[in-house]
């Protein structure tokens, strides 16, 4: 039996581990994982960037595949650090600029001729210029921290009074440290946002189910941006996805290959549909959270098949098979999220099969910010605690099942949006 190690600790990684477990042909480990993950998923107490310990573990257990969930280890070069001893699903460090620098990614998009919002870039030496620009600008517009900010480095500003303090907090390093000391100021595009996921192998790629996620904290898309409060899949007509292939995916992969480093691993395209055309809002060099929690249950291909085709660089020849169903995922977060998340709430947890996931038929929980509590209890650590995902024949059926399942996992101070897949 082949062995797979998932690197990360959130609900995305739990969903990847669960998908691997369902194949029946993979021994599944997660480093470091979280307390909600249960056997036969095996947790390994090694941090995502502890290279020496990861190498020792991979060698000693003869791990065949490593699936990297979060962006930070990839940006620090995890692929490059492990590629000599195992097969790593993820890009080399030199390509992680697509996510770790929105400024460089914007230049790349323009170079490749890929549709994107017009933008201007300021660094920390240009605070006065940024303020002058923002005072004279038309609103709404978008201000983004260029570096990694855990999905929280974006402000959709409706006035200079909103934009300027945010820009100053970024450029001064006060808000996101070095990640905010370059900002991208973009035109605001109006349309429906969608998340498109590609699994590339250096030669070809497979198109995974597309999803819509909900970034704002509050219902009706109000409140601050978060790491994501829910998602549903699939989205997008075949015709629109054909346009995405032609105008975004193919030019992206072709330009990277021309630069000398073909892309391999997961690539997340944050898109918006404007007058039926796809525009790129952002790249991520990994799968999304919470989108992973709704796209994995819709994939009919088993994880061992996907990994095999990736390793032999034949993903372009693989027929991606989807369940003819819909999936809805709802995130439950702790009080104070995202600005000042509070931990310490207790969650009574029943015995859950399938690695700590199965709540009911076609309904699962993917755990995130939780730690061991007393017997049959978990304790929140602050932030997103879990995602409940349900699959149904229709979007409404999946939605109802997901919200009903939330009743099984209450905790004090819990917050979730009531309009996932309804708005």
QUIPEPE-V917849 format. One record per pair of residues at least 4 apart in sequence whose ideal C-beta (glycine too) atoms are under 7 Angstrom apart, sorted by the first residue. I is the first residue (numbers start at 1). J is the second residue. Records with the same first field share a line. If there is no record, write none. Layout:
I=J  J
//
This chain:
1=25  26  27
2=25  26  64  304
3=26  27  29  61  62  63  64
4=20  26  28  64  65  67  307
5=29  31  58  63  66
6=13  16  17  30  67  69
7=31  48  66  67  68  69  73
8=12  13  48  69  70
9=13  32  33  34
10=69  289  368
11=15  289  290  293  366  367  368  384  386  387
12=16  69  287  289  292  293
13=17  30  69
14=18  36  37  357  366  367
15=19  292  293  296  366
16=20  67  69  292  296
17=21  28  30  37  41  355
18=22  354  355  357  364
19=296  303
20=26  28  303
21=28  40  41  354  355
23=302  303  304
25=304
26=303  304
28=40  41  42
29=42  44
30=37  41  43  44
31=44  46  54
32=43  44  45  46  47
33=37  43
34=367  368  370
35=370  371  372  378
36=356  367  370  378  386
37=41  43  355  356  367
38=352  355  356
40=355
41=355
44=57
46=50  53  54  57
48=70  72  73
49=72  73  76
50=54
51=55  81
52=56
53=57
54=58  82
55=59  82  85
56=60
57=61
58=63  82  85  86
59=85
63=86
64=86  87
65=86  87  89  307
66=82  86  88  89
67=89
68=73  74  78  88  89  90  286
69=286
70=286
71=75  99  148  284  285  286
72=76  148
73=78
74=78  79  90  91  96  285  286
75=93  96  100  148
77=81  93
78=82  90
79=83  88  90  91  92  93
80=92  93
82=86  88
83=88
87=311
89=265  266  310
90=265
91=95  96  263  264  265  285
92=261
94=261
95=256  261  263  285
96=100  285
97=101  104  105
98=105  108  283  285
99=283  284  285
100=147  148
101=105  146  147
102=106  144  146  184  282
103=107  121  146  182  184
104=108
105=109  283
106=110  116  119  121  184
107=111
108=112
109=114  116  280
111=255
112=251  252  255
113=251
114=247  248  251  252  280
115=247  277  278  279  280
116=279  280
117=186  187  189  279
118=187
119=184  185  186
120=133  185
121=182  184
122=126  129  130  171  183  185
123=181  182
124=171  181
126=130
127=131  168  171
128=132
129=133
130=134  167  171  183
131=135  164
132=136
133=137  185
134=160  163  164  167
135=160
137=141
139=157  158  159
140=156  157  158  188
141=157  163  185  186  187  188
142=154  156  186  188
143=155  157  163  166  167  183  185
144=153  154  183  184  186
145=149  153  170  176  179  180  183
146=182  183  184
147=176  178  179  180
148=179
149=153  176  179  180
150=227
151=225  226  227  228
152=225  226  227  338
153=176  179  180
154=225
155=162  163  166
156=188
157=162  163  166
158=162
159=163
160=164
162=166
163=167
164=168
165=169
166=170
167=171  183
168=172
169=174  175
170=175  176  180  183
171=180  181  183
173=177  178  180  181
175=180
176=180
189=272  274  279
191=272  273  274
192=272  273
193=212  271  272  281
194=210  212  235  236  271  273
195=210  211  212  213  268  270  288  291
196=210  244  269  271
197=208  210  266  268  287  295
198=205  207  249  267
199=205  206  208  266  306  310  315
200=205  253  263  264  265  267
201=205  264  310  313  315
202=262  264  313
203=262  313  316
204=315  316
205=253  315  316
206=315  318  320
207=241  320
208=295  299  320
209=233  234  295  298  299  322
210=233  234  235  236  241
211=231  232  233  235  291  294  295
212=231  232  235
213=228  231  288  290  291
214=228  229  230  231  417  420
215=225  226  228
216=221  222  223  225
217=223  224  226  229  338
218=222  223
219=417  418  419
220=419  423
221=423
224=338  339
226=337  338
227=289  384
228=288  289  290  331
229=331  417
230=290  329  330  331  417  420
231=290  291  294  329
232=294  326  327  328  395  420  421
233=294  295  298  327
234=298  322
236=240  241
238=242
239=243
240=244  273
241=245
242=246
243=247  277  278
244=248  249  271  278
245=249  250
246=250
247=251  278
248=252  269  271  278  280
249=253
250=254
251=255
252=256
253=257  263
254=258
255=259
256=261  262  263
257=262
263=267
265=285
266=286  287
267=283  285
268=283  284  286  287  288
269=280  283
270=281  282  284
271=278  279  280  281
272=279  281
273=278
274=279
284=288
287=291  292
288=292
290=294  329  331  387
291=295
292=296
293=329  366  387  389
294=327  328  329  389
295=299
297=327  389  391
298=322  323  325  327
299=322
300=321  322  323
301=305  306  320  321
303=307
304=308
305=309
306=310
307=311
308=312
309=314  315  318
310=315
314=318
325=391  392  393
326=391  392  394  395  398
327=389  391  398
328=390  395  398  399  402  420  421
329=387  388  389  402
330=387  388  402  403  406  416  420
331=384  387  416
332=385  386  406  414  416
333=337  383  384  385  415  416
334=341  342  343  345  380  382  383  385  413
335=342  413  415
336=340  341  342
337=341  383  384  415
341=382  383
342=382  413
343=380  381  382
344=379  380
345=379  380  411  412  413
346=373  377  379  411
347=370  377  378  380  409  411
348=376  377
349=376  377  378
352=356  357  358  359  365
353=358
354=358
356=367
357=364  365  366
358=364
359=363  364  365  388  405  408
360=405
362=390  391
363=390  401  405
364=389
365=386  388  409
366=386  387  389
367=386
368=384  385  386
369=380  381  382  383  384  385
370=378  379  380  381  385
371=378  379  381
373=377  378  379
380=385  411
385=411
386=409
388=402  405  406
389=402
390=398  401  402  405
391=398
392=397  398  401
393=397
395=399  421
396=400
397=401
398=402
399=403  421  422
400=404
401=405
406=416
410=414
419=423
//
